[in-house]
Amino acid sequence: MATENQKLEIKLPVSTIITILGVLLLVKTCEILSPLFLPLIMAILLSVALEKPLRWLIKKNVPRKYAIGMVTLSLAFSVIMVVMTIVPSVYREGVAFVERIPEFRSEILSNLSSDNPLKNIISRNTTKEALTPKADHVKDILGAGNVVLGGFGDLFLIFILAVYLLSDGPRMIKWITTYFNHATQKKIEQTCQETSEIVSAYVIGQFITSALSFVFALAVLLALKVPSAPLLAALAGILDILPVLGFVLAVIPAMLFATEVSSNTPWIVFGLYIFYHLIENYVLIPLVYGKKMKVSSFLVFLTLIAAGLIGGIKGAIVILPIVASYPIIEKIWISPYLRREAIADHHEQDKKELE
C-alpha cells in the first residue's frame, strides 16, 4: 500500500522541455508579428494584380527592372491623383457637414411625422449638449486620429511590400520550392499560377466596381441635390468592397442626408441604390470577373462575417479571393484524400453554375 507521504515525481526529457519552450516562443512571436499578417496578405493580392501589366510590358521587350519601375510609378501616380482629387472635396464636405448639423437636425425633424420613432431618436441624440465633446471624449477623439494615421501607415506598408514582392516574388517562390520534392514543386507552381488568375480578377474587378459605384452614387445624389454628395459617394465606393454589408452601410447615411431635400427623396435614393445593387450583382460582376470568381452568396456572407470578426475590415477584404481559390486548392492538394464521387460532384456543380 502506498504511504501517505509518497510524492509524485514527473521527469521530462531535456528535448521535451526544449520543444515546449520552442512552441511557446513561436506562439509569442506570431502574436507579436500578427499585425503584419493582414497587410502582408493585402500586399500579396496587390502584387499579384500588378503582375498582369508587368507581364504585358515584358512582352513588349521592356526589361523587367524597368517594367517594375513603370508599374510602381504608375500606381503611385494614380493613388496621388485620386487622393488629391477626392480627399480635399471629402474633407470640405465633412467640415461643412459638422458645421451644418443643427440645420440638418431641424430639416430632418421637420420632415418626420410626430409618430415616427426616428424623430424621438434623432431629437434625443442630436441636441447641442449631446454633440458637444466632453472632457472624457478627448481620449476617444485622439484614438480615432491614431486609427486614421495607422490606416495611412498600413497603406504605405502595403504599397512598399507589394513593390518588393513584385520585384523578388518569383525568385522567392523558386527559392522556397527548392526545399520540396519535384512533385510538390509542380503543385506549388500550378497553385500559384491558377490562384494568381483569381486574385488578379478580384483586385482589378473590385477596383472597377468600386469606381462605378462611386460614379453612380455621385450622379444620383447630385441630381437629387442631396447634401454632401461627394462624401456619400466616396463612402459608397469604399463600402462596395464589402458584399451585402457594404450596400446597407452606404444606403443608410445617404437616405438620412436625403431627408433634408424632401420626405420622398430618401425612398428615391433607396430605390436607385437597390437598382444599382441588382445591376452590379447580376450584370457588372459577372461581366467584370468573368468565370474566375464564382462563389456562393451564402458562403460569401458567412465568410465575410467570420473574417470581419477575426480581422476587421481588412480581414473581410482579403478573405473573398482566398475562398474563391478553394476549388483550385481542392483539385491540386486535397483531391487525393477525398472520395472521387465528391470531386466529380463539385466539378459538376461548378459547371452548372458557370453555364
Secondary structure as the mmCIF struct_conf table of DSSP 4:
data_model
#
loop_
_struct_conf.conf_type_id
_struct_conf.id
_struct_conf.beg_label_comp_id
_struct_conf.beg_label_asym_id
_struct_conf.beg_label_seq_id
_struct_conf.end_label_comp_id
_struct_conf.end_label_asym_id
_struct_conf.end_label_seq_id
TURN_TY1_P TURN_TY1_P1 GLU A 4 ASN A 5
HELX_RH_AL_P HELX_RH_AL_P1 VAL A 14 LYS A 59
TURN_TY1_P TURN_TY1_P2 LYS A 60 ASN A 61
HELX_RH_AL_P HELX_RH_AL_P2 ARG A 64 GLU A 99
TURN_TY1_P TURN_TY1_P3 ARG A 100 ARG A 100
HELX_RH_AL_P HELX_RH_AL_P3 ILE A 101 SER A 110
TURN_TY1_P TURN_TY1_P4 ASN A 111 ASN A 111
BEND BEND1 LEU A 112 LEU A 112
TURN_TY1_P TURN_TY1_P5 SER A 114 ASP A 115
HELX_RH_AL_P HELX_RH_AL_P4 PRO A 117 ASN A 125
BEND BEND2 THR A 126 THR A 127
HELX_RH_AL_P HELX_RH_AL_P5 LYS A 128 LEU A 131
BEND BEND3 THR A 132 THR A 132
HELX_LH_PP_P HELX_LH_PP_P1 PRO A 133 LYS A 134
HELX_RH_3T_P HELX_RH_3T_P1 ALA A 135 HIS A 137
HELX_RH_AL_P HELX_RH_AL_P6 VAL A 138 THR A 177
TURN_TY1_P TURN_TY1_P6 THR A 178 TYR A 179
BEND BEND4 PHE A 180 PHE A 180
HELX_RH_AL_P HELX_RH_AL_P7 HIS A 182 ALA A 223
TURN_TY1_P TURN_TY1_P7 LEU A 224 LYS A 225
TURN_TY1_P TURN_TY1_P8 PRO A 227 SER A 228
HELX_RH_AL_P HELX_RH_AL_P8 ALA A 229 LEU A 239
TURN_TY1_P TURN_TY1_P9 ASP A 240 ILE A 241
BEND BEND5 LEU A 242 LEU A 242
TURN_TY1_P TURN_TY1_P10 PRO A 243 VAL A 244
HELX_RH_AL_P HELX_RH_AL_P9 LEU A 245 ALA A 258
TURN_TY1_P TURN_TY1_P11 THR A 259 VAL A 261
BEND BEND6 SER A 263 ASN A 264
HELX_RH_AL_P HELX_RH_AL_P10 THR A 265 ILE A 279
HELX_RH_PI_P HELX_RH_PI_P1 GLU A 280 LEU A 284
HELX_RH_AL_P HELX_RH_AL_P11 ILE A 285 TYR A 289
TURN_TY1_P TURN_TY1_P12 GLY A 290 LYS A 291
BEND BEND7 LYS A 292 LYS A 292
HELX_RH_AL_P HELX_RH_AL_P12 SER A 297 ALA A 324
TURN_TY1_P TURN_TY1_P13 SER A 325 SER A 325
HELX_RH_AL_P HELX_RH_AL_P13 TYR A 326 ILE A 329
HELX_RH_PI_P HELX_RH_PI_P2 GLU A 330 ILE A 334
HELX_RH_3T_P HELX_RH_3T_P2 SER A 335 TYR A 337
BEND BEND8 LEU A 338 LEU A 338
HELX_RH_AL_P HELX_RH_AL_P14 ARG A 340 LEU A 354
#
